[in-house]
Amino acid sequence: MPRKITNTEETLGGVLYKAHFWQMHKDALFNDRQRLMLNKVLDGFEGQSLN
């Protein structure tokens, strides 16, 4: 499969997962900082290494 198609499918999968997560938690109360951090994690952020 060409690289472009694979990247597009991965991006779409991430978008759908993120949308599903927010739909499932639509009634949860998150403050702005929590929402920001959750979006970072859902976008693939793993934190910084201590090394």
N, C-alpha and C positions, 0 to 999 in steps of 0.2 A: 504494500500500500504506500503510495507517495507520502512523503513527510508532511506536506501541507494538509492533506486530508486527515492524517493522524492527529496533527496539532489542533485542527478544527474540531474534531470529535472529542478530544480531551477538554478543550475549552468549553464546548457545549455541555459536556457531561458535568463539568464543574459548575457551570451556571445553573443547570437544572438541579444539581445537588443543593446548591446554596439557596435557590428559590424554594425547594422542598423544605429545607431546614427552617427557613423563616416562616413558611406557611404552617409548619407543625408547631412553631413557638410564637405564633402571632399574638397570643394572649399573655405571654410572659412579660414581666416588667423588667426591662433592662435600662440602665442609665446610659448616657451617651458614651462613656468610656468603655463599658461592657460591650455595647453594640459595635464600637470601633474595633475592639480586640477580637470579637467573634468574627467580624468580617475579614480581618487580617488572617485569622486561623483558617477560615473557610476558603480563603484565596491561596492557601499553601504556606503561609508564614510559619516557621518552625522555631523561631527564637534565635538568639545569638549564642554561639559556642563560647564557653569559658576558657578555651585553650588559645 
